[in-house]
Amino acid sequence: MSNVAHSSPATAQPLRGLSVLVTRPKAQAQSLAQAINALGGRAILLPLLDIAAVENPAHLQQQLARLAEFDLAIFISPNAVQYGMQAIRAAHANLPQHVACIGASSAQSLRDFGVANVIVPSLQSDSEALLALPELRDMQGQRVMILRGDGGRELLGDTLKARGAMVEYASCYQRSAAVVTTSDLLRDPPAVITITSSEALIYLRTLLDSHPALLATPLLVPHARIANLAKQQGWQNVTLTDAGDAGLVAALMNWRDLKGMI
């Protein structure tokens, strides 16, 4: 008798048949969609935000030409890494001695660009977690450039200024609402929706104004701030997940298991 253990179809594909709406921007959606599909699920791609380079790259390159004069560069997101590092190379600029980012995905993106030593929080992927690190406590006289999209939360910059830092923002990409209609959602209603930014959630909620029944669809989000906003908007079934693709996939498997939908 063979001793080789064989996985059951349910074990091998724990998300079998589960339709999951992936709302990340197109370039960031592929890895999550592939993970869902590999586990037997069906990822429905509906990017809610479009990401593009800034309209005035000359201004950004002028900023980045001074980057080496700073003590610290902080990349807010994987998009900030992708567009920021491309602009840094185009400007033939050098990074400062210290580089930080928010989240494991951004850290991996920096490593892909050859930036090995990165200050990054390990437990959470937000400004609060980065600010809690000892490297950012005493910022008196430090010059900090924060690379981000157009606009966004001011908590990081304001807190660093309060700690004595001189902060400059560099907008290296821009966000805009994607062209999406409610018919795109109603044509193939998902069993679960994943949302990874407050901005995308706000846009999705406006799309559902005339279809409030969809607010009963389970919503998986990776941050308490997004979860709180979702509950304020009237979403009835909100689940807070761990950060990154791994956190969302683990939550999907747990949700599927609890629902007994194997």
KEZA-820213 format. One record per residue: residue in three letters; x, y, z of N, C-alpha, C, CB in turn. Coordinates in steps of 0.1 Angstrom, whole numbers, padded with zeros to 4 digits, always signed. Glycine has a CB too. Example, Ala and Ser with C-alpha at 12.3 -4.5 7.8 and 13.67 -1.06 7.14 Angstrom:
Ala+0132-0057+0078+0123-0045+0078+0132-0033+0078+0113-0045+0090
Ser+0128-0022+0071+0137-0011+0071+0129+0000+0079+0141-0006+0057
# end
This chain:
Met+0009-0012+0000+0000+0000+0000+0009+0012+0000-0010+0000+0012
Ser+0005+0022-0008+0013+0034-0009+0012+0043+0003+0010+0042-0022
Asn+0023+0049+0008+0023+0058+0019+0021+0072+0015+0035+0056+0027
Val+0020+0075+0002+0018+0089-0003+0005+0094+0001+0021+0089-0018
Ala+0004+0105+0007-0009+0112+0011-0014+0120-0001-0007+0120+0024
His-0026+0119-0004-0032+0126-0015-0042+0137-0009-0040+0117-0024
Ser-0040+0149-0013-0049+0160-0009-0062+0159-0016-0042+0174-0012
Ser-0072+0161-0008-0086+0161-0014-0087+0174-0022-0097+0161-0003
Pro-0097+0174-0032-0099+0186-0040-0102+0199-0031-0110+0184-0049
Ala-0109+0196-0020-0112+0208-0011-0100+0213-0004-0122+0203+0000
Thr-0090+0204-0001-0078+0209+0006-0069+0216-0004-0070+0197+0012
Ala-0068+0210-0016-0060+0216-0027-0065+0229-0032-0058+0206-0038
Gln-0078+0231-0032-0084+0243-0037-0094+0248-0027-0090+0241-0051
Pro-0090+0254-0016-0099+0258-0005-0108+0269-0009-0091+0262+0007
Leu-0106+0276-0020-0115+0287-0025-0123+0283-0037-0107+0300-0028
Arg-0124+0270-0039-0130+0265-0051-0144+0271-0053-0131+0249-0051
Gly-0146+0277-0065-0159+0282-0069-0162+0296-0063-0169+0273-0066
Leu-0154+0301-0054-0157+0314-0047-0154+0326-0056-0150+0315-0034
Ser-0163+0334-0059-0161+0346-0067-0157+0358-0058-0173+0350-0076
Val-0146+0364-0061-0140+0375-0053-0137+0387-0061-0127+0370-0046
Leu-0143+0398-0058-0141+0411-0065-0128+0417-0060-0152+0421-0063
Val-0118+0419-0069-0105+0425-0066-0106+0439-0072-0093+0416-0072
Thr-0105+0449-0063-0107+0463-0067-0094+0471-0068-0117+0469-0058
Arg-0083+0465-0066-0070+0472-0067-0068+0478-0081-0058+0463-0063
Pro-0059+0489-0082-0055+0493-0095-0050+0482-0103-0045+0505-0094
Lys-0051+0482-0116-0048+0471-0125-0034+0465-0122-0049+0475-0139
Ala-0024+0474-0121-0010+0469-0120-0008+0461-0107+0000+0480-0121
Gln-0016+0465-0096-0014+0458-0083-0023+0447-0081-0016+0468-0072
Ala-0033+0444-0090-0043+0434-0088-0039+0420-0092-0055+0438-0096
Gln-0029+0419-0101-0026+0406-0107-0021+0396-0097-0015+0408-0117
Ser-0013+0399-0087-0007+0389-0078-0018+0384-0069+0004+0395-0069
Leu-0027+0392-0064-0039+0388-0056-0048+0379-0064-0046+0400-0050
Ala-0051+0383-0076-0060+0376-0085-0054+0362-0088-0062+0383-0098
Gln-0041+0361-0091-0035+0348-0093-0035+0339-0081-0020+0351-0097
Ala-0033+0345-0069-0034+0337-0057-0048+0331-0055-0030+0345-0045
Ile-0058+0339-0057-0072+0335-0056-0075+0324-0066-0082+0347-0058
Asn-0071+0326-0078-0074+0316-0089-0066+0303-0086-0070+0322-0102
Ala-0054+0304-0081-0046+0292-0079-0052+0283-0068-0032+0296-0075
Leu-0060+0289-0059-0067+0282-0048-0081+0278-0052-0067+0290-0036
Gly-0084+0279-0065-0097+0274-0069-0108+0285-0070-0102+0264-0061
Gly-0105+0297-0065-0115+0308-0065-0115+0314-0079-0111+0319-0055
Arg-0124+0324-0080-0126+0331-0093-0124+0346-0090-0139+0327-0100
Ala-0113+0352-0094-0111+0366-0092-0118+0374-0103-0096+0369-0091
Ile-0126+0384-0099-0132+0393-0108-0125+0406-0107-0148+0394-0105
Leu-0118+0410-0117-0110+0423-0117-0119+0435-0120-0098+0422-0126
Leu-0120+0444-0111-0127+0457-0113-0119+0468-0106-0142+0456-0107
Pro-0108+0472-0113-0100+0483-0107-0109+0496-0105-0088+0486-0116
Leu-0109+0501-0093-0117+0513-0090-0109+0526-0091-0122+0512-0076
Leu-0095+0525-0091-0087+0536-0093-0077+0534-0104-0079+0539-0079
Asp-0074+0545-0111-0064+0544-0121-0051+0552-0116-0068+0551-0135
Ile-0040+0546-0118-0027+0551-0114-0019+0555-0126-0019+0541-0105
Ala-0013+0567-0125-0005+0572-0137+0006+0581-0132-0014+0580-0147
Ala+0016+0583-0140+0027+0592-0137+0021+0606-0136+0038+0591-0148
Val+0029+0615-0129+0025+0629-0127+0025+0636-0141+0033+0636-0117
Glu+0017+0646-0142+0017+0654-0155+0029+0662-0157+0004+0662-0155
Asn+0036+0666-0146+0047+0675-0148+0060+0668-0142+0045+0688-0140
Pro+0065+0658-0150+0077+0651-0144+0089+0660-0142+0080+0640-0154
Ala+0090+0671-0150+0102+0680-0148+0103+0685-0134+0101+0691-0158
His+0092+0689-0128+0092+0694-0114+0096+0683-0105+0078+0699-0111
Leu+0091+0671-0107+0095+0660-0098+0110+0657-0099+0086+0648-0101
Gln+0115+0657-0111+0129+0654-0113+0138+0665-0106+0132+0653-0127
Gln+0133+0678-0107+0140+0688-0100+0141+0686-0085+0134+0702-0103
Gln+0130+0681-0079+0129+0678-0065+0139+0667-0062+0115+0674-0061
Leu+0138+0656-0070+0146+0644-0067+0161+0646-0070+0141+0633-0076
Ala+0165+0656-0077+0179+0659-0080+0185+0663-0066+0180+0670-0090
Arg+0177+0668-0057+0182+0672-0044+0181+0661-0033+0175+0685-0039
Leu+0176+0650-0037+0173+0639-0028+0185+0635-0019+0168+0627-0035
Ala+0197+0635-0024+0208+0630-0017+0211+0640-0005+0220+0629-0026
Glu+0206+0652-0006+0208+0662+0005+0200+0659+0017+0205+0676+0000
Phe+0190+0650+0016+0181+0647+0027+0187+0636+0035+0167+0643+0021
Asp+0182+0635+0047+0186+0624+0056+0178+0611+0055+0185+0629+0071
Leu+0166+0613+0051+0156+0602+0050+0147+0603+0039+0149+0600+0063
Ala+0144+0593+0031+0134+0592+0021+0124+0582+0025+0139+0589+0007
Ile+0111+0585+0025+0100+0576+0029+0091+0574+0017+0092+0582+0041
Phe+0089+0561+0013+0080+0557+0003+0067+0553+0009+0087+0546-0007
Ile+0056+0559+0005+0043+0556+0011+0037+0543+0007+0034+0568+0009
Ser+0039+0539-0005+0032+0528-0011+0041+0521-0022+0018+0532-0016
Pro+0036+0509-0026+0043+0503-0038+0043+0512-0050+0037+0489-0041
Asn+0032+0519-0052+0031+0528-0063+0042+0539-0062+0017+0535-0065
Ala+0044+0544-0050+0054+0554-0047+0068+0549-0050+0053+0559-0033
Val+0070+0536-0047+0083+0530-0050+0085+0529-0066+0084+0516-0044
Gln+0074+0524-0072+0076+0522-0087+0078+0535-0094+0063+0514-0092
Tyr+0069+0544-0092+0070+0557-0099+0081+0565-0094+0057+0565-0098
Gly+0084+0565-0081+0094+0573-0075+0108+0568-0079+0093+0572-0060
Met+0111+0555-0079+0124+0550-0082+0126+0552-0097+0125+0535-0079
Gln+0116+0551-0106+0118+0554-0120+0122+0568-0122+0105+0551-0128
Ala+0115+0577-0115+0119+0591-0116+0132+0594-0110+0108+0600-0109
Ile+0136+0588-0099+0149+0589-0094+0160+0585-0104+0151+0581-0081
Arg+0158+0574-0110+0168+0570-0120+0168+0579-0132+0164+0556-0125
Ala+0156+0584-0136+0156+0594-0148+0163+0607-0144+0141+0597-0151
Ala+0162+0611-0132+0169+0623-0127+0184+0620-0124+0162+0629-0115
His+0188+0608-0125+0202+0604-0121+0205+0609-0107+0213+0610-0131
Ala+0195+0607-0098+0196+0611-0084+0201+0599-0075+0183+0617-0079
Asn+0205+0603-0064+0209+0593-0054+0200+0593-0042+0224+0595-0050
Leu+0197+0581-0036+0189+0581-0024+0198+0586-0012+0185+0566-0021
Pro+0191+0591-0002+0198+0595+0010+0203+0582+0018+0189+0603+0020
Gln+0210+0585+0029+0216+0574+0036+0205+0564+0042+0224+0579+0048
His+0194+0570+0046+0183+0562+0052+0170+0562+0043+0180+0567+0066
Val+0164+0550+0042+0152+0549+0034+0142+0541+0042+0155+0541+0020
Ala+0130+0546+0042+0119+0539+0050+0107+0537+0040+0115+0547+0062
Cys+0098+0528+0045+0085+0527+0037+0075+0521+0046+0088+0517+0025
Ile+0063+0521+0041+0051+0516+0049+0047+0502+0043+0039+0526+0049
Gly+0050+0491+0050+0045+0479+0045+0055+0470+0038+0033+0481+0036
Ala+0052+0457+0039+0061+0447+0033+0061+0447+0018+0057+0433+0038
Ser+0050+0450+0012+0050+0451-0003+0059+0462-0008+0035+0453-0008
Ser+0058+0474-0001+0067+0485-0005+0082+0481-0003+0064+0497+0002
Ala+0085+0474+0008+0098+0470+0011+0103+0460+0000+0099+0463+0025
Gln+0095+0451-0004+0099+0442-0014+0101+0449-0028+0088+0431-0016
Ser+0093+0459-0031+0095+0466-0043+0108+0474-0043+0083+0476-0045
Leu+0111+0479-0031+0124+0486-0030+0136+0476-0032+0126+0493-0016
Arg+0135+0464-0026+0145+0454-0028+0146+0450-0043+0142+0441-0020
Asp+0135+0450-0050+0135+0447-0064+0143+0458-0072+0121+0446-0070
Phe+0143+0470-0066+0151+0481-0072+0166+0481-0067+0144+0494-0070
Gly+0169+0471-0058+0183+0471-0053+0185+0478-0040+0192+0476-0063
Val+0174+0483-0034+0175+0490-0021+0174+0480-0010+0165+0502-0020
Ala+0185+0476-0003+0184+0465+0006+0181+0469+0020+0197+0458+0006
Asn+0186+0480+0025+0185+0483+0039+0173+0493+0040+0198+0490+0045
Val+0161+0488+0044+0149+0497+0045+0143+0496+0059+0139+0492+0034
Ile+0140+0508+0064+0133+0509+0077+0118+0506+0074+0135+0522+0084
Val+0112+0495+0080+0098+0492+0077+0092+0485+0089+0097+0483+0065
Pro+0080+0489+0093+0073+0482+0104+0070+0468+0100+0061+0490+0108
Ser+0070+0459+0110+0068+0445+0107+0054+0441+0110+0077+0437+0115
Leu+0047+0447+0119+0034+0443+0124+0022+0449+0116+0032+0445+0138
Gln+0023+0462+0113+0012+0469+0106+0018+0476+0094+0005+0479+0116
Ser+0009+0479+0085+0013+0487+0073+0006+0500+0072+0010+0478+0060
Asp+0010+0509+0081+0004+0522+0081+0014+0532+0087-0009+0523+0089
Ser+0010+0545+0086+0019+0556+0091+0021+0555+0106+0013+0569+0088
Glu+0011+0551+0114+0012+0549+0128+0023+0539+0132-0001+0545+0134
Ala+0024+0528+0125+0034+0518+0128+0048+0523+0124+0030+0505+0120
Leu+0049+0530+0113+0062+0535+0110+0067+0546+0120+0062+0541+0096
Leu+0058+0554+0124+0061+0564+0134+0065+0559+0148+0050+0574+0136
Ala+0060+0547+0150+0063+0540+0163+0078+0534+0164+0053+0530+0166
Leu+0084+0533+0152+0097+0527+0152+0108+0537+0159+0102+0524+0138
Pro+0117+0531+0166+0127+0540+0173+0135+0548+0163+0137+0531+0180
Glu+0137+0544+0151+0145+0552+0141+0139+0566+0138+0147+0544+0128
Leu+0125+0567+0140+0118+0579+0137+0114+0587+0149+0106+0576+0128
Arg+0119+0584+0161+0115+0591+0173+0122+0605+0174+0118+0583+0185
Asp+0135+0605+0173+0142+0618+0174+0145+0623+0160+0155+0616+0183
Met+0138+0632+0155+0139+0637+0142+0144+0652+0141+0126+0636+0134
Gln+0149+0657+0153+0153+0671+0153+0164+0674+0143+0158+0674+0167
Gly+0161+0684+0134+0170+0688+0124+0171+0679+0112+0183+0690+0130
Gln+0164+0668+0112+0165+0659+0100+0157+0664+0088+0160+0645+0105
Arg+0162+0662+0076+0155+0665+0064+0149+0653+0058+0164+0672+0054
Val+0136+0653+0056+0128+0641+0052+0121+0644+0039+0119+0636+0063
Met+0122+0636+0029+0114+0637+0017+0104+0625+0017+0123+0637+0004
Ile+0091+0628+0016+0081+0618+0015+0076+0616+0001+0069+0621+0025
Leu+0078+0605-0005+0074+0602-0018+0060+0595-0018+0084+0593-0026
Arg+0050+0601-0025+0037+0596-0024+0029+0600-0036+0030+0603-0012
Gly+0016+0597-0037+0007+0601-0047+0003+0616-0045-0005+0592-0049
Asp-0006+0620-0054-0011+0634-0052-0021+0634-0040-0018+0639-0065
Gly-0018+0642-0030-0026+0642-0018-0024+0630-0009-0041+0643-0022
Gly-0033+0629+0000-0032+0617+0010-0032+0622+0024-0019+0609+0007
Arg-0030+0613+0033-0030+0616+0048-0018+0625+0051-0030+0603+0056
Glu-0020+0634+0060-0009+0643+0065-0003+0638+0078-0014+0657+0066
Leu-0008+0628+0084-0003+0623+0097+0012+0621+0098-0010+0611+0101
Leu+0017+0614+0088+0032+0611+0088+0040+0624+0088+0035+0602+0077
Gly+0037+0633+0078+0045+0645+0077+0043+0654+0089+0041+0652+0065
Asp+0031+0656+0094+0028+0665+0105+0035+0660+0118+0013+0666+0107
Thr+0035+0646+0120+0041+0641+0132+0056+0643+0131+0038+0626+0134
Leu+0062+0640+0120+0077+0642+0118+0081+0657+0120+0081+0637+0104
Lys+0072+0666+0115+0075+0680+0118+0074+0683+0132+0065+0689+0110
Ala+0064+0678+0139+0063+0680+0154+0075+0675+0161+0050+0674+0159
Arg+0082+0665+0156+0094+0659+0162+0106+0666+0158+0095+0644+0159
Gly+0105+0677+0150+0117+0685+0147+0122+0683+0133+0127+0682+0156
Ala+0116+0675+0125+0121+0673+0111+0116+0684+0102+0116+0659+0106
Met+0124+0686+0091+0120+0694+0080+0115+0685+0069+0132+0703+0075
Val+0102+0686+0065+0096+0676+0056+0092+0683+0043+0083+0671+0063
Glu+0095+0675+0032+0091+0679+0019+0084+0668+0012+0104+0684+0011
Tyr+0073+0671+0006+0065+0660-0002+0069+0660-0016+0050+0662+0000
Ala+0070+0648-0022+0073+0647-0036+0062+0638-0042+0087+0641-0039
Ser+0053+0644-0050+0042+0636-0056+0047+0630-0069+0030+0646-0059
Cys+0048+0616-0068+0054+0609-0080+0044+0601-0088+0065+0600-0075
Tyr+0031+0601-0084+0021+0595-0092+0008+0602-0089+0020+0580-0090
Gln-0002+0600-0097-0015+0605-0095-0026+0595-0096-0018+0617-0105
Arg-0036+0596-0088-0048+0587-0088-0060+0594-0093-0050+0582-0073
Ser-0068+0586-0100-0081+0591-0104-0091+0579-0104-0080+0597-0119
Ala-0104+0583-0103-0114+0573-0104-0115+0566-0117-0128+0579-0100
Ala-0115+0553-0117-0116+0545-0130-0130+0547-0135-0112+0530-0128
Val-0132+0544-0148-0145+0545-0154-0152+0531-0151-0144+0548-0170
Val-0161+0531-0141-0168+0519-0137-0183+0523-0135-0162+0514-0124
Thr-0191+0513-0139-0206+0516-0137-0212+0504-0128-0213+0516-0151
Thr-0223+0507-0123-0230+0497-0115-0233+0484-0123-0242+0502-0108
Ser-0235+0486-0136-0237+0474-0144-0226+0464-0144-0241+0478-0158
Asp-0214+0470-0142-0202+0461-0142-0203+0452-0129-0189+0470-0141
Leu-0208+0457-0119-0210+0449-0106-0222+0440-0107-0211+0458-0094
Leu-0233+0445-0113-0245+0437-0113-0244+0426-0123-0257+0446-0116
Arg-0236+0427-0133-0235+0417-0144-0230+0404-0138-0226+0422-0155
Asp-0221+0405-0128-0215+0393-0122-0212+0395-0108-0201+0389-0130
Pro-0223+0395-0099-0221+0399-0085-0212+0389-0078-0235+0399-0078
Pro-0202+0394-0071-0193+0385-0064-0198+0380-0051-0180+0393-0061
Ala-0192+0370-0046-0196+0365-0032-0189+0373-0021-0192+0350-0031
Val-0177+0378-0025-0169+0386-0015-0163+0397-0023-0159+0377-0008
Ile-0161+0409-0016-0154+0420-0021-0142+0423-0013-0164+0433-0022
Thr-0131+0426-0020-0119+0431-0013-0116+0445-0016-0106+0422-0017
Ile-0113+0453-0006-0110+0467-0007-0098+0470+0000-0122+0476-0002
Thr-0088+0477-0006-0075+0480+0001-0072+0494+0003-0064+0473-0007
Ser-0081+0503+0000-0079+0518+0003-0092+0525+0006-0072+0524-0009
Ser-0091+0535+0014-0103+0543+0017-0108+0550+0005-0100+0553+0028
Glu-0099+0555-0003-0104+0562-0015-0112+0553-0025-0091+0567-0023
Ala-0107+0540-0026-0115+0531-0035-0128+0528-0028-0107+0518-0037
Leu-0129+0527-0015-0141+0524-0008-0151+0535-0010-0138+0521+0007
Ile-0147+0547-0009-0156+0559-0011-0162+0558-0025-0148+0572-0009
Tyr-0153+0555-0035-0158+0555-0049-0168+0544-0050-0146+0553-0058
Leu-0165+0532-0045-0174+0521-0046-0188+0524-0039-0168+0508-0039
Arg-0187+0530-0028-0200+0534-0021-0209+0543-0030-0197+0540-0008
Thr-0203+0552-0037-0210+0561-0045-0217+0553-0057-0202+0572-0051
Leu-0210+0543-0062-0215+0534-0072-0227+0527-0068-0204+0525-0078
Leu-0228+0524-0055-0239+0515-0050-0250+0523-0044-0233+0506-0039
Asp-0250+0536-0046-0261+0544-0040-0275+0539-0044-0260+0559-0044
Ser-0276+0535-0057-0289+0530-0062-0291+0515-0060-0290+0534-0076
His-0281+0509-0054-0283+0494-0052-0278+0491-0038-0274+0486-0063
Pro-0284+0496-0028-0280+0493-0014-0280+0479-0010-0289+0501-0005
Ala-0287+0470-0017-0287+0456-0013-0273+0450-0014-0296+0448-0022
Leu-0264+0455-0022-0251+0450-0024-0242+0453-0011-0244+0456-0036
Leu-0247+0462-0003-0240+0465+0010-0240+0453+0019-0246+0477+0017
Ala-0248+0443+0016-0248+0430+0024-0237+0421+0020-0262+0424+0023
Thr-0230+0424+0008-0220+0415+0004-0208+0416+0013-0215+0419-0011
Pro-0202+0405+0018-0191+0405+0027-0179+0413+0021-0186+0391+0030
Leu-0174+0422+0030-0163+0431+0026-0151+0428+0034-0167+0445+0027
Leu-0139+0425+0027-0127+0422+0034-0117+0434+0032-0120+0409+0029
Val-0112+0440+0043-0103+0451+0042-0091+0449+0051-0111+0464+0047
Pro-0080+0455+0048-0067+0452+0055-0064+0462+0066-0056+0451+0046
His-0072+0471+0069-0069+0482+0079-0081+0486+0086-0062+0494+0072
Ala-0079+0488+0099-0090+0492+0108-0096+0506+0104-0086+0494+0122
Arg-0088+0515+0098-0094+0527+0093-0104+0525+0082-0082+0537+0089
Ile-0101+0516+0073-0110+0513+0062-0122+0506+0067-0103+0504+0051
Ala-0120+0497+0077-0131+0489+0083-0141+0499+0089-0126+0479+0093
Asn-0136+0508+0097-0145+0518+0103-0153+0526+0093-0137+0527+0112
Leu-0146+0531+0083-0153+0538+0072-0164+0530+0066-0143+0543+0062
Ala-0161+0517+0063-0171+0508+0057-0183+0507+0066-0165+0495+0055
Lys-0181+0506+0079-0193+0504+0088-0201+0517+0088-0188+0501+0102
Gln-0194+0529+0088-0201+0541+0087-0209+0543+0074-0191+0553+0088
Gln-0204+0537+0064-0211+0537+0051-0223+0528+0050-0202+0534+0040
Gly-0224+0519+0060-0236+0510+0060-0233+0496+0055-0246+0515+0051
Trp-0220+0492+0053-0217+0478+0050-0221+0469+0062-0202+0477+0046
Gln-0227+0458+0059-0232+0450+0070-0223+0439+0074-0245+0444+0065
Asn-0213+0435+0066-0205+0424+0069-0191+0427+0066-0210+0411+0062
Val-0183+0433+0075-0170+0438+0073-0160+0429+0081-0168+0453+0077
Thr-0150+0424+0074-0140+0416+0080-0126+0423+0079-0139+0402+0074
Leu-0119+0425+0090-0106+0431+0090-0096+0420+0089-0103+0439+0104
Thr-0087+0421+0079-0077+0411+0076-0063+0416+0079-0077+0407+0061
Asp-0053+0406+0079-0040+0410+0080-0035+0417+0067-0030+0398+0083
Ala-0024+0424+0067-0019+0432+0056-0015+0423+0044-0008+0441+0060
Gly-0015+0429+0032-0009+0422+0021-0018+0412+0014+0004+0417+0024
Asp-0013+0406+0003-0020+0395-0003-0022+0383+0006-0013+0391-0016
Ala-0012+0380+0014-0013+0368+0022-0024+0370+0033+0001+0366+0030
Gly-0025+0382+0038-0036+0385+0048-0050+0384+0042-0034+0398+0054
Leu-0051+0389+0030-0064+0388+0023-0068+0374+0019-0065+0397+0010
Val-0058+0366+0014-0061+0352+0010-0064+0344+0023-0048+0347+0003
Ala-0057+0346+0033-0059+0338+0046-0073+0341+0051-0049+0342+0057
Ala-0077+0354+0050-0091+0358+0055-0102+0352+0046-0092+0373+0055
Leu-0099+0351+0033-0108+0345+0023-0110+0330+0027-0104+0346+0009
Met-0099+0323+0029-0100+0309+0033-0107+0307+0046-0086+0303+0033
Asn-0105+0315+0055-0111+0314+0068-0126+0317+0067-0105+0324+0078
Trp-0130+0327+0059-0144+0331+0057-0151+0319+0050-0145+0343+0048
Arg-0144+0313+0040-0150+0302+0032-0152+0290+0042-0141+0298+0020
Asp-0142+0288+0050-0143+0276+0059-0155+0278+0069-0130+0275+0067
Leu-0156+0290+0075-0167+0293+0084-0181+0292+0078-0165+0307+0090
Lys-0181+0295+0065-0194+0295+0058-0198+0281+0054-0194+0304+0046
Gly-0188+0272+0055-0190+0258+0051-0194+0256+0036-0201+0252+0059
Met-0187+0264+0028-0190+0264+0013-0181+0255+0005-0189+0278+0008
Ile-0175+0245+0011-0166+0236+0004-0174+0227-0005-0157+0228+0014
# end
